[in-house]
């Protein structure tokens, strides 16, 4: 009787292994930036924390800034998927609410933005990317194009809908108008000029929609 051949082991799934490594690198980059700050975070530190060789990181990304950018974009995607899964967002999650009350809709979204900006998981990488984008123009442009502009376009769409409903002047430029409430919030958060609160963003909306001149 011929001896039995040993069972053939399945070939390692390189795609799955690469995804595990990529996920570990994302997690390591985000954790290190939160724990020790962006300046002290290094490719070597990320590799050690993720349990991979640094050449694995360099094979996929040219710098730690690129690692952090992709990790942050992935974090944002995961947050959106989680919101859909737990019912706090539907398939139209990538649109601002349109209840017919523009002020209420804007206040709702800006309050959610305050929550995100105060969330340590988002705050550290957000600040790091914003700061690095000031001195690294190419990274800054990619950060704006891939994350900020798609979010700002949601405000544009909502303001255009308000124009069509007659709730906003037809002659305004929505892309400029949104900066009346988005930009002050960003400046206050980035420069620590004052706390960011629901009351603050509600007031921004009231000022933007009602103007400052007496009526």
Residue frames relative to the residue before (quaternion, step in Angstrom):
aa qw qx qy qz dx dy dz
X 1.0000 0.0000 0.0000 0.0000 0.00 0.00 0.00
X 0.4201 -0.7253 0.4871 0.2455 3.54 -0.70 1.09
X 0.5233 -0.6329 0.4589 0.3390 3.59 -1.00 0.77
X 0.5122 -0.6428 0.4736 0.3164 3.54 -1.11 0.72
X 0.4177 -0.6773 0.5453 0.2635 3.52 -1.09 0.75
X 0.5229 -0.6251 0.4639 0.3475 3.58 -0.98 0.74
X 0.5714 -0.5966 0.4375 0.3553 3.54 -1.11 0.76
X 0.4366 -0.6996 0.5035 0.2577 3.54 -0.94 0.91
X 0.3623 -0.7330 0.5367 0.2084 3.55 -0.79 1.03
X 0.5146 -0.6344 0.4640 0.3427 3.59 -0.99 0.74
X 0.5366 -0.6239 0.4601 0.3333 3.53 -1.07 0.72
X 0.5571 -0.6056 0.4361 0.3642 3.60 -1.00 0.73
X 0.3878 -0.7066 0.5455 0.2296 3.54 -1.04 0.82
X 0.2887 -0.7983 0.5050 0.1561 3.58 -0.15 1.28
X 0.6235 0.5510 -0.3446 0.4347 3.57 1.05 -0.75
X 0.6699 0.4881 -0.2988 0.4730 3.56 0.93 -0.94
X 0.6453 0.5198 -0.3262 0.4550 3.58 0.96 -0.85
X 0.6545 0.5090 -0.3138 0.4626 3.59 0.95 -0.84
X 0.6466 0.5131 -0.3258 0.4610 3.59 1.00 -0.77
X 0.6301 0.5199 -0.3361 0.4687 3.58 1.02 -0.77
X 0.6608 0.5029 -0.3066 0.4653 3.57 0.95 -0.86
X 0.6433 0.5229 -0.3211 0.4579 3.57 0.95 -0.86
X 0.6595 0.5074 -0.3053 0.4630 3.57 0.94 -0.91
X 0.6484 0.5155 -0.3147 0.4634 3.58 0.99 -0.83
X 0.6435 0.5154 -0.3180 0.4681 3.58 1.04 -0.76
X 0.6161 0.5327 -0.3420 0.4687 3.60 0.98 -0.81
X 0.6894 0.4915 -0.2849 0.4494 3.56 0.78 -1.07
X 0.6595 0.5153 -0.3088 0.4519 3.57 0.96 -0.86
X 0.6557 0.5152 -0.3185 0.4507 3.59 0.91 -0.87
X 0.6759 0.4874 -0.2948 0.4676 3.58 0.87 -0.92
X 0.6635 0.5101 -0.3099 0.4511 3.59 0.94 -0.86
X 0.6809 0.4927 -0.3021 0.4498 3.59 0.87 -0.89
X 0.6379 0.5185 -0.3403 0.4564 3.59 0.93 -0.79
X 0.6651 0.4938 -0.3016 0.4720 3.58 1.01 -0.77
X 0.7245 0.4653 -0.2472 0.4443 3.58 0.98 -0.84
X 0.8394 0.1595 -0.0470 0.5174 3.60 0.78 -0.96
X 0.5654 -0.6151 0.3862 0.3908 3.59 1.24 -0.04
X 0.6366 -0.5727 0.3688 0.3616 3.53 -1.20 0.58
X 0.6586 0.5290 -0.3531 0.4023 3.68 0.76 -0.86
X 0.7329 0.4211 -0.2397 0.4776 3.60 1.01 -0.77
X 0.5414 0.5980 -0.4106 0.4251 3.58 1.25 -0.14
X 0.0558 -0.8063 0.5887 -0.0114 3.58 -0.87 0.98
X 0.6430 -0.4915 0.4099 0.4206 3.54 -1.30 0.27
X 0.6405 0.5279 -0.3252 0.4531 3.57 0.98 -0.85
X 0.6636 0.5073 -0.3038 0.4583 3.56 0.97 -0.85
X 0.6365 0.5172 -0.3214 0.4733 3.55 1.01 -0.82
X 0.6580 0.5168 -0.3127 0.4497 3.58 0.92 -0.93
X 0.6610 0.5073 -0.3083 0.4589 3.57 0.93 -0.91
X 0.6691 0.5006 -0.3001 0.4600 3.57 0.92 -0.92
X 0.7132 0.4543 -0.2481 0.4727 3.59 1.03 -0.84
X 0.4138 -0.7201 0.4660 0.3051 3.59 1.21 -0.35
X 0.5794 0.5379 -0.3958 0.4673 3.57 1.07 0.77
X 0.5631 -0.5712 0.4621 0.3783 3.55 -1.28 0.19
X 0.5666 -0.6158 0.4070 0.3661 3.59 -1.01 0.67
X 0.5888 0.5715 -0.3811 0.4260 3.59 1.14 -0.49
X 0.5595 0.5782 -0.3909 0.4470 3.58 1.19 -0.48
X 0.6646 0.4916 -0.3016 0.4750 3.57 0.97 -0.85
X 0.6867 0.4835 -0.2944 0.4560 3.58 0.85 -0.92
X 0.5877 0.5695 -0.3768 0.4339 3.59 1.17 -0.44
X 0.7558 0.3714 -0.1922 0.5039 3.59 1.14 -0.63
X 0.8121 0.1306 -0.0404 0.5673 3.60 1.06 -0.69
X 0.4360 -0.7261 0.4644 0.2587 3.61 -0.96 0.77
X 0.8163 0.0879 -0.0190 0.5706 3.62 1.15 -0.42
X 0.6356 -0.5192 0.3939 0.4139 3.56 -1.26 0.25
X 0.5848 0.5735 -0.3751 0.4339 3.60 1.12 -0.57
X 0.6573 0.5034 -0.3051 0.4706 3.58 1.00 -0.80
X 0.6090 0.5344 -0.3497 0.4704 3.58 1.07 -0.73
X 0.6938 0.4882 -0.2829 0.4475 3.56 0.82 -1.03
X 0.6235 0.5416 -0.3467 0.4446 3.59 0.98 -0.77
X 0.6983 0.4535 -0.2835 0.4757 3.59 0.81 -0.94
X 0.6269 0.5331 -0.3404 0.4550 3.58 1.04 -0.75
X 0.6736 0.4919 -0.2995 0.4634 3.57 0.98 -0.81
X 0.6283 0.5159 -0.3344 0.4767 3.58 1.01 -0.74
X 0.6398 0.5122 -0.3181 0.4766 3.58 1.03 -0.78
X 0.6286 0.5328 -0.3297 0.4608 3.59 1.02 -0.81
X 0.6499 0.5119 -0.3104 0.4682 3.57 0.98 -0.83
X 0.6452 0.5120 -0.3192 0.4686 3.58 0.99 -0.81
X 0.6493 0.5165 -0.3221 0.4559 3.58 0.96 -0.83
X 0.6357 0.5295 -0.3289 0.4553 3.58 1.01 -0.80
X 0.6540 0.5059 -0.3100 0.4693 3.58 0.99 -0.84
X 0.6587 0.5013 -0.3101 0.4676 3.59 0.97 -0.82
X 0.6380 0.5224 -0.3278 0.4612 3.58 1.04 -0.77
X 0.6357 0.5294 -0.3292 0.4552 3.57 1.04 -0.79
X 0.6456 0.5011 -0.3186 0.4802 3.57 1.05 -0.72
X 0.6698 0.5221 -0.3038 0.4319 3.57 0.95 -0.88
X 0.7582 0.3712 -0.2252 0.4864 3.61 0.94 -0.78
X 0.6027 -0.6295 0.3346 0.3585 3.55 1.27 0.26
X 0.5284 0.6286 -0.4261 0.3796 3.61 1.21 0.10
X 0.7592 0.1525 -0.1460 0.6157 3.57 1.29 -0.01
X 0.2912 -0.7553 0.5589 0.1800 3.56 -1.12 0.63
X 0.7726 -0.3359 0.2380 0.4834 3.55 -1.24 -0.31
X 0.6696 0.4570 -0.2983 0.5037 3.57 1.24 -0.31
X 0.2030 0.8252 -0.5070 0.1442 3.57 1.18 0.61
X 0.7033 0.4388 -0.2693 0.4902 3.56 1.12 -0.57
X 0.6183 0.4390 -0.3872 0.5244 3.53 0.95 1.00
X 0.4826 -0.6361 0.5015 0.3331 3.56 -1.07 0.63
X 0.5689 -0.5926 0.4254 0.3797 3.60 -1.06 0.59
X 0.1074 -0.7693 0.6267 0.0624 3.56 -1.14 0.65
X 0.0010 -0.8256 0.5607 -0.0639 3.54 0.04 1.36
X 0.5730 -0.5547 0.3904 0.4600 3.55 1.31 -0.24
X 0.6840 0.3825 -0.2612 0.5636 3.58 1.31 -0.17
X 0.2957 -0.8054 0.4861 0.1663 3.58 -0.04 1.31
X 0.6582 0.5174 -0.3264 0.4388 3.59 0.83 -0.90
X 0.6709 0.4956 -0.3027 0.4611 3.58 0.89 -0.92
X 0.6525 0.5206 -0.3193 0.4487 3.59 0.97 -0.82
X 0.6682 0.4927 -0.2990 0.4705 3.58 0.93 -0.90
X 0.6499 0.5138 -0.3233 0.4573 3.58 0.94 -0.83
X 0.6261 0.5437 -0.3331 0.4489 3.58 1.00 -0.79
X 0.7029 0.4651 -0.2726 0.4640 3.58 0.84 -0.99
X 0.6737 0.4891 -0.3095 0.4594 3.60 0.93 -0.80
X 0.6012 0.5300 -0.3642 0.4743 3.59 1.09 -0.57
X 0.6378 0.5072 -0.3231 0.4812 3.59 1.02 -0.77
X 0.6230 0.5344 -0.3329 0.4641 3.58 1.09 -0.69
X 0.6103 0.5380 -0.3408 0.4711 3.58 1.04 -0.78
X 0.6449 0.5240 -0.3218 0.4538 3.59 0.91 -0.89
X 0.6751 0.4945 -0.2963 0.4604 3.56 0.92 -0.90
X 0.6784 0.5007 -0.2987 0.4470 3.57 0.89 -0.91
X 0.7025 0.4368 -0.2662 0.4948 3.59 1.16 -0.52
X 0.5193 0.6235 -0.4124 0.4141 3.58 1.31 -0.05
X 0.4570 -0.7139 0.4469 0.2861 3.65 -0.52 1.09
X 0.6132 0.5693 -0.3574 0.4149 3.60 1.04 -0.68
X 0.7377 0.3742 -0.2154 0.5190 3.57 1.12 -0.67
X 0.6274 0.6040 -0.3501 0.3448 3.56 0.97 -0.84
X 0.6872 0.5043 -0.3045 0.4251 3.59 0.76 -1.01
X 0.7156 0.4111 -0.2883 0.4855 3.66 0.72 -0.88
X 0.6000 0.5587 -0.3720 0.4351 3.61 1.05 -0.62
X 0.6782 0.4839 -0.2882 0.4720 3.56 0.88 -0.95
X 0.6455 0.5316 -0.3237 0.4427 3.57 0.94 -0.87
X 0.6901 0.4681 -0.2854 0.4725 3.58 0.88 -0.90
X 0.6313 0.5250 -0.3394 0.4589 3.59 1.01 -0.76
X 0.6791 0.4850 -0.2922 0.4672 3.59 0.92 -0.89
X 0.6733 0.4860 -0.3012 0.4688 3.58 0.90 -0.89
X 0.6331 0.5540 -0.3322 0.4266 3.57 1.06 -0.68
X 0.5820 0.5773 -0.3733 0.4343 3.59 1.20 -0.42
X 0.7708 0.3389 -0.1765 0.5099 3.58 0.95 -0.86
X 0.7133 0.3331 -0.2171 0.5771 3.58 1.27 -0.36
X 0.2602 -0.8284 0.4728 0.1503 3.56 0.15 1.30
X 0.6531 0.5232 -0.3307 0.4362 3.58 0.92 -0.85
X 0.6581 0.4851 -0.3076 0.4869 3.57 0.96 -0.85
X 0.6366 0.5449 -0.3284 0.4359 3.57 0.97 -0.87
X 0.6627 0.5012 -0.3089 0.4628 3.57 0.94 -0.83
X 0.6578 0.4951 -0.3170 0.4709 3.59 1.00 -0.75
X 0.6166 0.5415 -0.3386 0.4603 3.57 1.05 -0.76
X 0.6674 0.4893 -0.2934 0.4785 3.56 0.95 -0.90
X 0.7003 0.4928 -0.2824 0.4325 3.58 0.80 -1.03
X 0.7605 0.4107 -0.2176 0.4535 3.59 0.86 -0.93
X 0.7987 0.2784 -0.1507 0.5117 3.59 1.06 -0.59
X 0.7632 0.4154 -0.2393 0.4333 3.58 0.59 -1.10
X 0.6864 0.5033 -0.3128 0.4215 3.59 0.76 -0.96
X 0.6383 0.5035 -0.3590 0.4584 3.66 0.88 -0.70
X 0.6499 0.5016 -0.3234 0.4706 3.60 1.04 -0.69
X 0.6599 0.5039 -0.3128 0.4613 3.58 0.96 -0.84
X 0.6027 0.5683 -0.3600 0.4293 3.58 1.08 -0.67
X 0.5868 0.5710 -0.3710 0.4382 3.59 1.12 -0.56
X 0.6391 0.5030 -0.3196 0.4862 3.57 1.07 -0.74
X 0.6122 0.5465 -0.3433 0.4569 3.57 1.01 -0.82
X 0.6718 0.5042 -0.3016 0.4511 3.58 0.84 -0.97
X 0.6747 0.4906 -0.3078 0.4575 3.59 0.92 -0.87
X 0.6598 0.4992 -0.3125 0.4667 3.60 0.97 -0.78
X 0.6254 0.5219 -0.3409 0.4693 3.58 1.06 -0.67
X 0.6236 0.5200 -0.3365 0.4770 3.57 1.05 -0.73
X 0.6430 0.5120 -0.3195 0.4715 3.59 1.05 -0.75
X 0.6035 0.5370 -0.3534 0.4718 3.59 1.10 -0.64
X 0.6732 0.5000 -0.2992 0.4553 3.56 0.88 -0.94
X 0.6858 0.4651 -0.2788 0.4854 3.58 1.14 -0.62
X 0.5095 -0.6685 0.4058 0.3589 3.57 1.28 -0.11
X 0.5003 0.6729 -0.4151 0.3531 3.59 1.24 0.30
X 0.7479 0.2441 -0.1443 0.6002 3.57 1.30 -0.29
X 0.6099 -0.5699 0.4019 0.3765 3.57 -1.04 0.72
X 0.4977 -0.6920 0.4463 0.2725 3.54 -0.93 0.91
X 0.6995 0.5011 -0.2764 0.4280 3.59 1.14 -0.57
X 0.5342 0.6312 -0.4332 0.3585 3.63 1.16 -0.03
X 0.3977 -0.6617 0.5778 0.2649 3.54 -1.29 0.48
X 0.3927 -0.7549 0.4654 0.2435 3.64 -0.38 1.16
X 0.6324 0.5490 -0.3452 0.4237 3.60 1.03 -0.71
X 0.6671 0.4457 -0.2990 0.5166 3.58 1.12 -0.59
X 0.6404 0.5615 -0.3284 0.4083 3.57 0.93 -0.89
X 0.6466 0.5393 -0.3423 0.4170 3.61 0.91 -0.80
X 0.6049 0.5817 -0.3560 0.4110 3.57 1.15 -0.57
X 0.5328 0.6383 -0.4066 0.3786 3.60 1.21 -0.33
X 0.7872 0.2508 -0.1680 0.5377 3.60 1.10 -0.52
X 0.6448 0.5215 -0.3353 0.4471 3.61 1.10 -0.52
X 0.6993 0.5025 -0.2860 0.4204 3.59 0.78 -1.00
X 0.6535 0.4960 -0.3503 0.4518 3.67 0.84 -0.75
X 0.6257 0.5285 -0.3413 0.4612 3.59 1.03 -0.74
X 0.6597 0.5080 -0.3080 0.4602 3.59 0.91 -0.90
X 0.6622 0.5052 -0.3174 0.4532 3.59 0.91 -0.86
X 0.6609 0.5042 -0.3162 0.4572 3.58 0.88 -0.92
X 0.6728 0.4942 -0.2992 0.4623 3.58 0.97 -0.82
X 0.6964 0.4909 -0.2836 0.4400 3.58 0.85 -0.96
X 0.7949 0.3357 -0.1518 0.4820 3.56 0.90 -0.93
X 0.3983 -0.7471 0.4560 0.2744 3.60 1.27 0.11
X 0.2605 0.8035 -0.5075 0.1701 3.60 1.03 0.64
X 0.7712 -0.1094 0.0865 0.6211 3.58 1.20 -0.53
X 0.6419 -0.5247 0.3703 0.4190 3.61 -1.19 0.32
X 0.3020 -0.7018 0.6038 0.2272 3.56 -1.22 0.50
X 0.0352 0.8113 -0.5730 0.1105 3.55 -0.67 1.18
X 0.6534 -0.4772 0.3987 0.4317 3.53 -1.31 0.18
X 0.6364 0.5407 -0.3347 0.4365 3.57 0.95 -0.86
X 0.6432 0.5315 -0.3175 0.4504 3.55 1.02 -0.82
X 0.7126 0.4382 -0.2817 0.4699 3.60 0.76 -0.95
X 0.5885 0.5484 -0.3756 0.4602 3.61 1.08 -0.58
X 0.6626 0.5054 -0.3000 0.4642 3.57 0.97 -0.87
X 0.6048 0.5514 -0.3567 0.4505 3.58 1.02 -0.73
X 0.6613 0.5000 -0.3066 0.4675 3.57 0.92 -0.90
X 0.6551 0.5123 -0.3198 0.4541 3.59 0.89 -0.88
X 0.6648 0.4942 -0.3079 0.4680 3.58 0.90 -0.87
X 0.6735 0.5135 -0.3034 0.4367 3.57 0.90 -0.95
X 0.7390 0.4270 -0.2401 0.4626 3.58 0.88 -0.93
X 0.7673 0.3750 -0.1963 0.4816 3.59 1.03 -0.71
X 0.4359 -0.7094 0.4624 0.3048 3.60 1.19 -0.28
X 0.4981 -0.6735 0.4748 0.2701 3.53 -1.33 0.21
X 0.6064 0.5802 -0.3659 0.4023 3.60 1.11 -0.53
X 0.5204 -0.6207 0.4697 0.3511 3.61 -1.05 0.65
X 0.2847 -0.7624 0.5597 0.1562 3.56 -1.10 0.70
